[in-house]
Amino acid sequence: MPSKIIRSIFVLNLLVCSLGYTFSRDVGELDQEIRVAVFQNLTDFVLTVQGPFSLVELNSGHQLLKSNSFKDVKVSASADGIMIKDEKYACTKIQIQPQYDTTISIKKRKFRGKINIILGANHRMTVVNVVGLEDYIKGVLYHEVSPRWPIEALKAQAIAARTYAIYRIQHATVDFDVTNDIYSQVYGGKTSERYRTNLAVNRTQEQVLMYQGKILPAYFHATCAGHTENVSELWAEHLLPLKGTTCPFCSNSPHFNWRKNFRLKDIQDKLNQNGFNLGLIKEITILERNESGRIRRLQITTRDGQTAVVSGKDFRNMIGPNIIKSNNYEIVMQGYYMDLIGKGWGHGVGLCQWGARQMALEHYSSEEILQYYYPTAEIVNYQKRPLKFKSLN
């Protein structure tokens, strides 16, 4: 008898989760939200919800469960649904909708807003935090700049981060707008909020950068080491605010100069993992630099006479953007090893964070900092000047 009841519940869940109706809302008319993929490729995780909430099937909007709290509940993926506690739901998308000031905790991180649990074709889950844009920026800022930095530098970073987030919302095509890593913006949820970074977000609330009536892709990086990069060197964009500018402000950055030793066999392996077919490397030489001094093309020569040309951008990405800190370096060959002697950290486009810090120490305002690194862009309030956002579930 109990097994029949369980089967009946499963069939009911299957019907509920298979309803074809979907709903969406125009975030331009409501509070702006952003979808952040906070965890990916999970087979299971532990969930705690401190306060009342509902479980909702995301596509249909049908309520699956209402509860006052969850404590250390296991969520796991299966071939035919999502298991939460002792209940299996034959759904691929479930949303946790908190009420009041309920906090959701996953993997020792606390999150505001809602949580989407998305089951992929590989039977693994992506966890997406659907959170208000301003709360998202509060969860970002601590990871991008130090809360101890001058408030004008923090305000400049808040505006740039908010602008970039909206740019990503407008160009999203999957179940989330951004990830919580260096390939979008590092985000730690409520756990990462600090008083001074929250203050910077509040003081710049709803302020963004626009150029010719459109939201600017407000890229930023740690240290440009003397000159920011032209965005067209990295991406198929040609924007006057991102053409690159001299920067005399970041010389105090701990990332201004760096040196890294590499074993050539490790470089060979990395290149071959990315589609090359190279033997032992004898030499790597710089063929061309661009106007900012960063490397545009490299030549790889092997010990059996093979040669290959790779862009500086692709070479850095293949070896690792946190291993080769920037694309501005000299190469010193040492037999089966080489040294890279470089300057700066990051792709170099847009705001130089350590430059912004120094400008703030020299009493430049956040507006002046942004005008310096994004010349011809304007700072506007996105509520007073509505922007076109994508609809969100």
N, C-alpha and C positions, 0 to 999 in steps of 0.2 A: 504493500500500500504506500509506504513512504516514497518508494522509487517512482510510482505513478504520479504522485504529487510533484516530485522534482521534475519529471518529464513534462508535466503540464505547465509548470512555471517556465521551463525552458522554451516550450512552444509559444507561450504567451509573449515572452521576451523577444523571440524570433519575429513574431508578427509585429510587435511594437517597433522593433528596430528596422523592419523592412518597409515601413510606410514611405511612400514616394515623395511626400510633400517636403520641401525645404523652405527655410526662412532665412532672411538676411535683413540687415538694416543699414541705412546710410549713415556712416559715422560723421559725415559733414553736418548732419542735423542733430546729432547727439554728442555726448562726450566722446572725444577721439580715443580709440583704443588701438593697441598694437598686439600682434600675435608673436610671441617669442618662443622659439623652440629651445627649451631649457635642458632637455635630455633627449637623446636619440638612441635608437637601436637597442632598446631595453627588452629583456624577456620578462623581467619582474622588477618591482620596487615596493617600498614600504611607504604608506600614506597616512598622514595624521591631519585631521580637520578639527580645529578647535572652535566649535560653535556650530549653529544650525546651518544646514545646506541641503541642496537637492542634487540628485544625479539625473541628468537629462540626456536623452538620445539627441545628438547634435543635429542630424538631418531633419528629423520630424518635430523636434521640440517637445516630445512626449516625456513626461516625468517617469523615471524608473524607480526612484527611491527618494524618500525624505527622511532625514535623520538629524539628531541633535549634535552628534560628533562622531568622529572615527579616531581611534588611537592605535597606531602601529598596525594598520590593516594592510595585508599583502594584496597587491594588484599584479596579475600575471596574464601573459598572452597565450592564446591557444590557436589552433587551426580554425576554429569556428566561433571565436568571440573573445571577450575580455572577462576574466574572472576577478571579481572584487569581493574580498572577504570570502564568504562561502557561496556566493551567487555568481552564476555565469550568465552574461548578457551576450546574445548573438548580434553584437553591434561592432562596427568598425570605428565609430566615433562617439565618445561619451564626454559630456561636459559636467564638471563639478561647479555648481553655482552656489557660492556662499551667500549667506544673508548677514545683514548688519556689518560688523567689523570682524567677521570670521577670518582666521588665518589658516592657510594650507601649508603643510610642511612635507617636503619630499627630499630625501637624501640630505637631511640636516640643514636644508635651506627653507626659509619662510617666504611665502609669496602672497602678495595682495592679488585681488581680482579673481578671475575664473581659471580653471585648468581644463584643457582639452586633452583627452587620452585618445590617440589615433593609432589604430592597428593597421600596419602595413601588409603588403602582399608577402613579405618575408616572415610573417608571424612575429614581428618585433614592433615595439611601441615607440611612438614619439610623444613626448609630454610637452604641451604648448601652454604657456601662461598668457592668457588674454587679460591685459591690464591697461588701465588708463595711461595715456601718453605721458602725463606729468609724473605719475608714479614710476613709470618705466625709466624716465630720465634720472630720477632719484636713485634707482637701482644700478644705473650705469656709471654715474659720475665718479663714485669712489674708486672704481677700477681704472678709470682713465687718467685721473689727476689726484694728487694728494689733497686731502681735506685741509691740510696746513698751508696750502698755497694762498696767495692773496685773493681776496674775494672777487676782484675784477677778472682775474684769470679763470676762476671757477665759473663766473657768469658767462664769459666768452665760450667756454667749453660746453656749458649747458645749452646755449643757443645753437652751437654747431651740432651737438649730439641730437638735439630735438629736430633740427632741420634734416639731418641725415636719416633719422628714423622715419620722418614723413616721406622722404624720397623713396625709401625702401617700401613703405606701405603702398605708395602709388604704383610701384613696379612689381609687386608680389604676384606670383602665379601659382603658388602651392598652398599647403595648409598652414603656412606660417609666413610672416613678413621678414623676420630676422632670426639669426641664431644668437646664442649667448657667448660668442667667442670672438677672436680677433678678426674673423672674416665678416663680421657685422660690427657689433659693439659688445664688449664684455659686460655681462649683466648678472647680478647676483640676487635680484629680488629684494624683499624687505630686509633681509639679513645684511645687505650691503649699504643700507642707508646710514648717513652720518649727519649731524646737526648742520655743519657748515656747507656741505654739498647740497643738502635739502634747502638751505637758505638761498643758495645761488639759483636753484631751480625755481623756488617761489618768487624770487625777485625778478626773474626773466620770464615769468609764466606766459606761455603762448607766443613767445617771440621766436621768429624764424628768419632765415635768410632767403631772399628771392632775387632772381635775375631775369629781367625782361618778362615779368609777370609769372614766372614759373619757379617752383621750389628748386633751390640749388642743391646738387649733390655735394654737401659740405664735408668733404673728406678732411681728415686730420691725421696727425702722426706725432711721434714723440719728439724727434730732433731732426731738423733738416740739415744742420751743420753748414750753414752759410747761404743756402739758396733753396727755395722750395721748387718742386718739380712741376713741369707743364703736364696737365692731366692727359693730353693727347699722346704722351709717351707711354702711357699705361693702358688707357681705355679709349674707345672710339668716341671721344667727346672733345668738343672744341668750344670752350667757354672762357670768356675774358677774365672772370674772377679767379680762374684756376690756371692761368698761364704761367705762374711761377714768379717769384719775387726774391730779391736779395734779403737776407735775414742776418743782421748783426747782433741778434739778441740771445742766441742759444749757446754761446761759447762756454757757459758754466754748466751745461748739461753733462751728467756722468756718461752719457752715450755719445758725446761729441767725437771722441776717438775710441777705436776698439781694434783688437787684434785677435785673430782666430787661426789655429793650426788645423790642417786637414790631412788625412791620409788619402792619397790619390785613389787607392782601391775603393774607398768608401764613396768618393765622388763618382767613380766609374759605375759602381753598383746603383747609385741613385739615378744616374742618367739612363742606364739600361732598363731600370724599372719603369721609366717614362718614355719608352719607345725607341731608345737608341740601341745600337749594337756595336759597342766599342770594346776594344781590347785594353790592355794596361795603358794608362795615360802617361805620356812623357811630359807634356807641357800644356798649359792653358795661357793664352795670350789675349790681351784686350785689343780688339779691332777698331772700336769706335766708341766715343763718348758723346753725349748730347750737350746742349747748351748749359745745363745745370751742373755738368761735370760727372753725371752718373753714367754708368756703362750701358751702351745700347747694344753692342754685339761682342761676343767672345768666340775665340776659335780653340777647339780641343784637338790636340795632336797626340796620337797614340804611339807606342814604341814600335809598332809594325808599319807606321807611315799613314795610317788612316787620319782623316781630318773631318771635323764637323763644326758647323757654326750654330750657335745658340744665342738667343737674345739674353741680355742681362736680366730682364724681368723673369723670363722662364727659368733661367739657371737658378736664380735666387729662390723661386717658388719650389723648384724640384729638390733643392738641397734643404730648404726649410727657411721661412722668413724670420724665424727667431734664432736661427743658427747663423745665417748671413744677415746681419742686422740691417744693412742698407745696400743699395746698388752703387755705392760710391766707395771704391777701394782700389788699392794697388795689389798686385800679385807678386809674391816672391817664391820662386820654385826652389825646392830643396830635395832633389832626388826623388824619392817615393812619397814625399810630403810637399805641402805648400803652405805658406802663410798668406792670409788676407789681412791687409792693414787698411782699415776703413774709417769712415766718418759717418755719423748720424745713425738714426734708428727709425725705420719705417719707410713707406713708399715715397714720402716727401711731398705729397700733394696737399694743398690747403693749409690749415692751421698747424703751425709748429707749436706743440704744447709747451716745451721748455722756453721757446721764444716768447710765448704769451705770458709765461710766469715772469720772465725778466721785464717785459713791457709793463706788467702790472706793478712790479717793484719800482719801476721808474715813473709810476703814477699815470700811466695811460689808462683810460677807461675801457670797459669791455667793448663798447662801440668802436673806439679807436683801434683796438686790437683786431677786431673782426674786419674793419675797413682796410687794415694793413694787409692781412693775409687773404682776404677775399675782395680785392678792389673792384668797384662798380656794383657790387651786390648791395641790396638794401635790407634793413631790418624792419620787419612788419609783424603785426599781431594777426595770427591766422584766424582768430574769431571775428575780428573786425573786418578782415579781408578774407572771406571764406575761400578755402582751397578745395580742390576736388580730391576726395579720398575714395579708395576702394571700399566696397561693402564688405562687412565682416559677419561671419556666423557667430 
